[in-house]
Amino acid sequence: MNETQVSAMLTKLNYSRRWLDTGVLTMSRLIEQVAVFESGEDDNTEHYRFSTLKDFLDSAILFSNETVSEIIDLLKDDPDQSMASSAMILIMKQKSLTDKQFEMVVNSFKSYGDWTNKYVDNARKTRNLNAQS
């Protein structure tokens, strides 16, 4: 598959090239998602990106600071900021995040507006409870 074909597939689902470059999205997953999209089963491109991120988070036990930063950047640039903010909540709930990584996510998430404060407070409380048990 040439770069033009890959680029067209990425564009079809509103992925940037960085999704592949960071390893969050695999080529096989992209091909599979484009086939589903073209079948007309689901034309909401944000569903594909959210699912990809969720599966990536579920598959990894630990994340490097660089990976967390790359994911944050992917979400900052996502064309659907509602999906991006939902994904940030999902990331904040990751038990494997270090304190530094958690703060990286929180600081970025707060840029979505004041409404995020309650989610941050709840995530902090949950982290504290998990740390005590």
C-alpha positions as CSV (number, residue, x, y, z in Angstrom):
1,M,0.0,0.0,0.0
2,N,1.5,3.3,-1.0
3,E,1.6,6.5,1.1
4,T,-1.2,8.2,-1.0
5,Q,-3.6,5.2,-0.2
6,V,-2.7,5.3,3.5
7,S,-3.2,9.1,3.6
8,A,-6.6,8.7,2.0
9,M,-7.7,6.1,4.5
10,L,-6.5,8.2,7.4
11,T,-8.4,11.2,6.1
12,K,-11.6,9.2,5.6
13,L,-11.7,8.5,9.4
14,N,-10.3,11.9,10.4
15,Y,-7.1,10.4,11.7
16,S,-3.9,12.3,11.5
17,R,-0.7,10.5,10.4
18,R,0.5,10.8,14.0
19,W,-2.0,8.1,15.1
20,L,0.0,5.6,13.0
21,D,3.4,7.1,13.8
22,T,2.8,6.8,17.6
23,G,1.6,3.2,17.4
24,V,-1.8,4.0,18.8
25,L,-3.3,3.0,15.5
26,T,-2.1,0.0,13.5
27,M,-2.3,-0.4,9.8
28,S,-4.4,-3.5,10.2
29,R,-6.8,-1.7,12.4
30,L,-7.1,1.2,10.0
31,I,-7.9,-1.2,7.1
32,E,-10.5,-2.9,9.2
33,Q,-12.1,0.3,10.3
34,V,-12.2,1.8,6.8
35,A,-14.0,-1.4,5.6
36,V,-16.6,-1.0,8.3
37,F,-17.0,2.7,7.6
38,E,-17.4,2.1,3.9
39,S,-20.1,-0.6,4.6
40,G,-22.2,2.2,6.1
41,E,-22.5,0.4,9.4
42,D,-21.2,3.5,11.3
43,D,-20.5,6.9,9.7
44,N,-19.4,8.6,12.9
45,T,-15.7,8.8,12.5
46,E,-15.1,9.8,16.1
47,H,-16.3,6.4,17.2
48,Y,-13.4,4.8,15.4
49,R,-10.8,7.1,16.9
50,F,-12.3,6.6,20.4
51,S,-12.4,2.9,20.0
52,T,-8.8,2.8,18.8
53,L,-7.6,4.8,21.8
54,K,-9.6,2.8,24.3
55,D,-8.2,-0.5,22.9
56,F,-4.7,1.0,23.0
57,L,-5.1,2.0,26.6
58,D,-6.6,-1.3,27.6
59,S,-3.7,-3.2,25.9
60,A,-0.9,-1.4,27.7
61,I,0.1,-2.0,31.3
62,L,2.4,1.0,31.7
63,F,2.9,4.1,29.6
64,S,6.0,6.2,29.2
65,N,5.7,10.0,29.7
66,E,6.4,10.4,26.0
67,T,3.5,8.1,25.1
68,V,1.1,10.0,27.4
69,S,2.3,13.3,25.9
70,E,1.8,12.0,22.4
71,I,-1.8,10.8,23.2
72,I,-2.6,14.2,24.7
73,D,-1.3,15.9,21.6
74,L,-3.4,13.6,19.4
75,L,-6.5,14.5,21.3
76,K,-5.7,18.3,21.3
77,D,-5.7,18.1,17.5
78,D,-8.7,15.9,17.1
79,P,-11.5,17.5,15.0
80,D,-14.1,16.3,17.5
81,Q,-13.3,17.9,20.8
82,S,-16.3,16.2,22.5
83,M,-14.8,12.9,21.7
84,A,-11.4,14.2,22.8
85,S,-12.6,15.3,26.1
86,S,-14.3,11.9,26.7
87,A,-11.1,10.2,25.9
88,M,-9.2,12.5,28.3
89,I,-11.6,11.3,31.1
90,L,-10.9,7.7,30.1
91,I,-7.1,8.4,30.3
92,M,-7.4,10.0,33.7
93,K,-9.0,6.8,35.0
94,Q,-6.0,4.7,34.0
95,K,-4.7,3.2,37.3
96,S,-1.3,2.7,35.7
97,L,-0.5,6.4,35.3
98,T,2.3,7.7,37.4
99,D,1.5,10.9,39.4
100,K,3.5,12.9,36.9
101,Q,1.5,11.4,34.0
102,F,-1.8,12.0,35.8
103,E,-0.9,15.6,36.3
104,M,0.0,15.9,32.6
105,V,-3.4,14.6,31.6
106,V,-5.2,16.8,34.2
107,N,-3.4,20.0,33.1
108,S,-4.3,19.3,29.5
109,F,-7.9,18.3,30.3
110,K,-8.5,21.5,32.2
111,S,-8.0,23.4,29.0
112,Y,-11.4,22.1,27.9
113,G,-13.1,24.5,30.4
114,D,-14.3,24.9,33.9
115,W,-16.7,22.0,33.5
116,T,-13.8,19.6,33.8
117,N,-13.1,20.5,37.5
118,K,-15.6,18.0,38.8
119,Y,-14.1,15.2,36.7
120,V,-10.6,16.1,37.9
121,D,-11.8,16.1,41.5
122,N,-13.4,12.7,41.1
123,A,-10.4,11.3,39.4
124,R,-8.1,12.6,42.2
125,K,-10.4,11.1,44.9
126,T,-10.4,7.7,43.1
127,R,-6.6,7.8,42.8
128,N,-6.2,8.6,46.5
129,L,-8.6,5.8,47.5
130,N,-6.8,3.3,45.2
131,A,-3.4,4.4,46.6
132,Q,-4.7,3.7,50.2
133,S,-6.0,0.2,49.5
